[in-house]
Amino acid sequence: MVMLAVLALAAGSVCAQPYPTRPIRWIIDFPAGGASDTLARVVGEKLSATLGQPIVYDNRPGANGIIAYGLAARAPADGYTWVVLSTPFPLNAALERKLAYDTLKDFTPIVRIADYPNLLVVHPSVPARSVKEFVAYAKSKGGTMTYASSGTGSVQHLAMELFRRRAGFEAVHVPYAGSAPAVANLVGGQVDSSVTILITATPHLSAGRLRILGILSEKRSSNLPEVPTLVESGIAVVAPGWGGIGGPAGFPKALANRLSAEMARVVGLPEVRERLASVGAEPHHTPPAEFAAFIRSELERWRPVIQQAGVKVD
């Protein structure tokens, strides 16, 4: 009994040790300067100050995030390795890509931090000023209207596939290696339309080089309050980009809850909201259990769209 009491006291003292006592590694799934990187650094600055330890940002781009996610899945579940989980995370599984990890079993979703609104935009030569007019125009083109995406299997590609199926029109998909080249060719008139993120489209919208018809979010964007959602326009398509924090499976539950609660405070700070808005992101807070359910629901809702459209990436 004495020995059990000693062990219990020892275990309690270990659990009571402060966290963190050394730098935290935050693996980022896309290159420096991108949406994931910006999100991590904006909120990481505040988290580092609160936790009293530096955060080391480890950008591991490649294979639509698979490289970063694989590294995180193999990391020790001691709280000192985080990973940005973003839009491609469940999509890679839904696309049946070859993965060295299990999307639903090898990670601990901690908190969803922000959403990135996706927009339906057209070249000014397209004679449509609403979603309804766009659908009518697409139907009149007999399947020859073109749309650009940031890549085959991207959320922008899948969102347009879902949109056109629900609206009943055909179109030609033109994939690019990222949102920037896709929008550049849309501005140049090589393609007719696109679904793209707000930050990429913003300078072209203000200059009149693109026209926005709708937003693919549950509600209107605070950055573009005058723009209706596709749902308001009669087409039930919601497909924002998003980003959050995850860790390896077995990440301490109490620590995940603590980080989630701290993030709720951070994303409410005016300076954080302002910096996120500057890159087209809107603060969001989804705690661990809800974030895990969201990831599962994303995988399940996009899988039939991928199968029906015959999308292949490997």
Buried (B, 14 or more C-beta within 10 A) or exposed (E): EEEEEEEEEEEEEEEEEEBBEEEBBBBBBBEEEBBBBBBBBBBBBBBBEEBEBEBEBBBBBEBBBBBBBBBBBEBEBBBBBBBBBBBBBBBBBBBBBEBEBEBBEBBBBBBBBBBBBBBBBBBEEBEBEEBBBBBBBBBEBEEEBBBBBBBBBBBBBBBBBBBBBBBEBEBEBBBBEBBEEBBBBBBEEEBBBBBBBBBBBBEBBEEEBBBBBBBBBEEBBEBBEEBBBBBEBEBEBBBBBBBBBBBBBEBBEEBBBBBBEBBBEBBEEEEBBEBBBEBBBBBBBBBBEBBBEBBBEBBEBBBEBBEEBEBEBE
